[in-house]
């Protein structure tokens, strides 16, 4: 966790079932709860994959003791907005999925699939996402 916090771009490659998703969902929850005015983007090649990660973040929030939990203003399957004005949102990586949303922290697959308005499909490493300040990558290979 300290390594993620101290480095502005982290790419994690590891074998399956070693707790990668758990670690970065805990980090994202901590980051949004205790840093005001932050915007976190969770990307998946399909929206249901991003929503599955958001489910884990919501579960982590629900298990937080009330003494450390901050209030929320929006709480649904695609978005959590905290009283400190930080937001966690999930998106499918398509031609317009994340349009207009700038983020301080981006989490997603190693490779994202982006389709433009002309049905051209591009596969690119998530580290090429230009407007991200901090990146934590879930190493899932798209097929």
N, C-alpha and C positions, 0 to 999 in steps of 0.2 A: 504494500500500500504506500509506503514511504517513497519507493521508487516512482510510482505513478504520480504522486503528488509533486515530486521534485523535478520531473522531466515533462516538457510540454508536448512531446510526441512519443508514444509508447506503442510498439507493435509486439504482440504476444503470440508466439507460435509454441504450441505444446500439444501433447497427445490428448486423446479424448478422455473425458471423465476425471479430470484432475482439479476441478473447481474454478475454472477460468470465469465462467458466467457468474458464479456466486461472488467472486472477488470483485469483478467490475460492476455488478449491480449494487453491492454494498458501497463501493467507492462513489458511484453516481448518486446514490441516495444521500450519503454524507456530504458530497460536494454541493448538491442543490439545497440541502437543509441548512448548512452552516456557512454558505457564501451567498450573500445577497446579490440580487440582480444578475444571476447566471442563467444561461439558456443551454440546455442539454438536449442533444438530438440522438435518438436511437434509430438506427437504420437497419432495415432488413430487405432482402431482395423481394420479399413478399410482406405485406402488412401484417399478416398473422404471425410471422416470425418476430417482428418488432413488438407486437402486442404481447407475445409470450414472455419476452424479456421485461416488458413493463409490468406484467403480472407478478413477476418475481420482485421487482422494485416495490410495488404496492404491498406485497406480502411482508417484505422487510420493514416497510413503514408501519404496518399494522402491528408487528411484533415489537416495535420500539417502545420502551417504557414511556409513560406519559410525561415523566420528568424531563426527558430529552427531546420529545417530539414537538415540532413546531406546527402551527396550524396550517391548514390548506384552504385555498379559495376555490379551486377546481380539482375534482378527483374523479376521473373516469378511466376507461380502458385505454385511451390514447393520450391522455394528458394529466399531469399533476402540476398544479401551480401552488406554491407555498406563500405564506403571508410575507415572507421576505422578498417577494417579487422574483423568485427563481422559478424556472419552469423546466419540466422534463416532458418531451413529446416524442412520439414514435411515428416513423414514416416508412413507406415503401420507397425504394430508390427507383423512381420512374422519371419521366421527363418533367413533370411538374410537382412531384411529391414533396420536395423540400423547398420549392421556389418561394422566396420571400422570407425565409426563416434563417437568420444567422445564428450561429451557436458558439459558445465558449468551449464546449466539450462535445465531441462526436464519438459515438460508439456504434460499431456495426461489424459486418463481415470483412474479411481480408479483401475480398473482391466484391465490388458493388456492380450491379447491373443498372445502367441508365439508358432509357430509350428516349429519343428526341421526338419532336412533333411529326417527323417524317417516317416513323417506325424503324429508324436505324437504332440498333442496339449496340451499346459500348460496354465492355467489361474493363474496369480500371481498379487499381489498388486504391483503397480508401485514403491512403496518405496523400493522394492527389487532390483531395477535397480542399479547395483553396481558402475558404473562409473560416476554417477551424483554427482555434488557438491551441486547444489541447485535444489529443486524439488517443483513444484507447480502443484497440481493435480486437474483436473476437475472431479467432482464426478458423472460420468456417469456409470451406471451399464450395463455390457454387457449381452446379452441374448444368 
